[in-house]
Amino acid sequence: MHAVGLTHYLPISDERALQDFDLPQPELRDHDLLVRVHAVSVNPVDTKVRGSQGEVETPPRVLGWDAAGEVVALGPAARGFAVGDRVYYAGDLTRPGSNSELHAVDARIAAKMPQTLDFAAAAALPLTALTAWEALFDRMGVSSEGADAGKTILIVGGAGGVGSIAIQLAKRLARLHVIATASRSETRAWVTGLGADAIIDHRAPLDEALNAVTGRAAVDYVLCLNSTAQHWPAMCRVIAPQGTIASIVELKEPVDLTPLMAKSARFAWELMFTRSMFQTPDMAEQGVILARVAELVDAGVLRGTLTRTLSPISAASMREAHALVEQGRMIGKLVVAGWPEG
Ligand SMILES: NC(=O)c1ccc[n+]([C@@H]2O[C@H](COP(=O)([O-])OP(=O)(O)OC[C@H]3O[C@@H](n4cnc5c(N)ncnc54)[C@H](OP(=O)(O)O)[C@@H]3O)[C@@H](O)[C@H]2O)c1
């Protein structure tokens, strides 16, 4: 089968950074679905994994986590799916990735994709939707039923992949007052369209920008989707007493938690891969969340976040996609769809 992968971890400007390979089809584990992949999205995690290691991979390592495709076979313990189902999922960081014609994924972390979306639009959603959902509802404890309606959230990095779905979940499900950050006219327009109530510029200290634009000194929740260390001091200043800050972006340097103590404020991490990586007893919750997201998309409550599609899935288009994502200026999501003829 055709796959795009790497043998060496190289800068994306190097032609060998991602290459086309002919690889054997994956072997299924008991809970797996075998999926014929039709579209994949590229996330910052793809570029971080590609850029992070020194070893040589033999056989080649296939990257890619978000995917949408069709079930072609099932392991003996896979439940809830049949051959022919159109599914979407964000996969498992510890297994071969989705940039391959056929891909094995644990059925418990997959779901039937929204019926109103094509494969490309569906592939744009799973990783970012799971991250945003888990951060808001599982880690920060925001009510997905609206019990926290009217409370205020600051979403740092509103126009990116995760921000684009987090704004919608915070606004439409939780009914929070959403303040999102964006630094350019294009990203400001995008977050406004997604439903943000106010926009501040993340190039200024967040507390100063918040106060200047909204007149507020504090918010009940801060969801940090970019540059945690850069924003840390200001996030500590704007979080309300007994409020919650969550981040999805690793720290490269330590930060001081002490400023949160006087306010009894909480800090929580979200990593979308935790459930699959540790096979937690509740890992099937990811399938449940994706099924719920599909329902919400089909009901018109959530809208898709796809903004750009490259085609077909090949080393060349995947290198282009990585280069675009690495610039850190994405609006919504970038997808690579379809396989070369022949
Ligand atoms: N923990 C997890 O499970 C998890 C899951 C998904 C992603 N992540 C991580 O979360 C981060 C965001 O992912 P993503 O897919 O949303 O990325 P993305 O789509 O590449 O984000 C691009 C956006 O980031 C904004 N941005 C750039 N610099 C910023 C800054 N200094 N402060 C605030 N916003 C800034 C840009 O807005 P402007 O153009 O307006 O400046 C742009 O719209 C990445 O580091 C990714 O690895 C973690």
The ligand as a Gaussian input file, in Angstrom:
#p B3LYP/6-31G(d) Opt

LIG

0 1
 N       -2.266000      18.834000      24.029000
 C       -2.931000      18.421000      22.967000
 O       -3.620000      17.406000      22.991000
 C       -2.858000      19.223000      21.701000
 C       -3.769000      18.971000      20.678000
 C       -3.739000      19.780000      19.540000
 C       -2.783000      20.768000      19.438000
 N       -1.874000      20.937000      20.441000
 C       -0.876000      22.016000      20.355000
 O       -1.587000      23.227000      20.475000
 C       -1.021000      24.218000      19.658000
 C       -2.100000      24.780000      18.767000
 O       -2.552000      23.792000      17.873000
 P       -3.442000      24.233000      16.624000
 O       -3.682000      23.034000      15.814000
 O       -4.594000      25.046000      17.084000
 O       -2.362000      25.191000      15.907000
 P       -2.472000      26.109000      14.660000
 O       -3.722000      25.837000      13.924000
 O       -1.181000      25.998000      13.936000
 O       -2.543000      27.572000      15.337000
 C       -2.364000      28.684000      14.527000
 C       -2.860000      29.928000      15.246000
 O       -1.990000      30.245000      16.338000
 C       -2.104000      31.629000      16.566000
 N       -0.885000      32.089000      17.243000
 C        0.356000      32.192000      16.707000
 N        1.210000      32.642000      17.645000
 C        0.499000      32.833000      18.787000
 C        0.837000      33.300000      20.083000
 N        2.074000      33.643000      20.410000
 N       -0.153000      33.348000      21.000000
 C       -1.415000      33.005000      20.693000
 N       -1.787000      32.553000      19.474000
 C       -0.836000      32.476000      18.533000
 C       -2.245000      32.233000      15.180000
 O       -3.088000      33.379000      15.250000
 P       -2.666000      34.772000      14.551000
 O       -2.338000      34.403000      13.135000
 O       -3.869000      35.617000      14.714000
 O       -1.455000      35.286000      15.306000
 C       -2.862000      31.123000      14.330000
 O       -4.180000      31.358000      13.944000
 C        0.162000      23.548000      18.958000
 O        1.337000      23.814000      19.689000
 C       -0.172000      22.067000      19.035000
 O        0.956000      21.228000      19.008000
 C       -1.892000      20.196000      21.563000

